[in-house]
Amino acid sequence: MPRSLLLHRAAKPLVFASCLLPFAWLVHGAATGGLGANPAEALIRATGDWTLRFLCIVLAVTPLRQWTNQPALARFRRMLGLFTFFYAVLHFLAYAWLDMGFDAATIARDIPKRPFALVGFLALLLLVPLAATSFNRAIRALGAARWQMLHRCVYAIALLALLHFFWMRAGKNDFAEVAVYAAVIALLLGWRVLRLRLRQARA
């Protein structure tokens, strides 16, 4: 892809609109009855799936930037990270509303009882400070080193989200999609570990 396209002033609005397409599809499906026989389950599952997909996309930005020699890809990472948080919040709200009826006491009792819900909620909590500090003012306030250290939490978040997905599918003994996401995340995190070791070997 030509660098000029990535730097074009229309690039960010196009990426933003593309990131909203899954949300628009879900809203349309809910409004028209297009989410199948169990729309509540479809909404909860779809928002969770898109959270995991956006996590993978965010983790892929740096490797793709280096593999393709396209540093301009980095300008989309913040937006993609915020959309990850957006879909994670939608996932939690869908669960809280459609499964729990927005009953805070029931939610507080339910989450600790179920391991998959607990790790998923922990992943959401870890996303909160990342989303809250995804702005230039926060970077200046924290300092670049502390900001980078905080945002490395995304690696733990990805593993927690994968574990959440695994336990969700374990009840149905359906691990095909889990294996795909696990392979993608293992590749993206493994590349980072390898790069770190190579850097340490050169030092």
URVENZI-V660491 format. One record per helix or strand of 3 or more residues. SS is the DSSP state (a for helix, b for strand). FROM is the first residue (numbers start at 1). LEN is the number of residues. If there is no record, write none. Layout:
ss={SS;SS}
from={FROM;FROM}
len={LEN;LEN}
This chain:
ss={a;a;a;a;a;a;a;a;a;a}
from={3;9;39;71;104;115;136;144;153;176}
len={5;24;29;29;10;18;7;8;18;27}
